[in-house]
């Protein structure tokens, strides 16, 4: 299958490379020529522009920083919609506002294209390994078209419902993750104050009712989980800036439907303070250092 891939950052470059490995023809474009060159070394065709990338593509995948970028790249002057083949499927893997995803779906339909929002979970390591989780929003027919392509980049491909529901699932999940990481960090910090070392507390709590992903897969305390960023000085991973972005999206979505998420709001404030204090590039599990008064 001929695929255009636009947006070759930390995640997108690995995702495009995995599509090549799966046997797809990939024409890749990014404003960063170095990123294009790196993917070309993996077997993709280097495109010189959005228009060049989408020529003849049956599926156009975008992986971009925010909703306005997606709308501009897909529907702006000289964007994807101006050059894509009739009936092409747009698959946006960015994490953006639900409202932006639904606007993109409406614009795609009006122009004769199909659209699926398919944000990802798993981070850079999963993007490289091809083990991402995709939460896809779109019609049953469009999801069926997208599923085999997404499967070349991930191991869990989940249909969340109509357009925008992929983003809804992603931001609700990451709000839960942000809250959970803060709670896990508080628990480890309290256990330490009460005389338990991190390994002892982990051995007990990971087998008890407090067990959660933030503990057993991404423990914020150094020691218990060898692969956690805590054991490499909180190098990301998933940076504070990225968690803050998702928490802001969660609060934007909550306000849009008149719903209160007090813990989500508090989590946003905690990560916002970390970012403003110069720790935006630290892994989000480094929040334990703020809780312990180290930063």
PyMOL commands that set and color helices and strands:
alter all, ss='L'
color gray80, all
select helices_A, chain A and resi 12-21+33-41+50-54+67-75+80-83+98-110+123-129+140-151+165-193+198-205+213-216+229-232+240-256+262-279+284-291
alter helices_A, ss='H'
color red, helices_A
select strands_A, chain A and resi 2-6+25-29+45-46+59-62+89-92+114-121+132-137+154-161
alter strands_A, ss='S'
color yellow, strands_A
deselect
rebuild
show_as cartoon
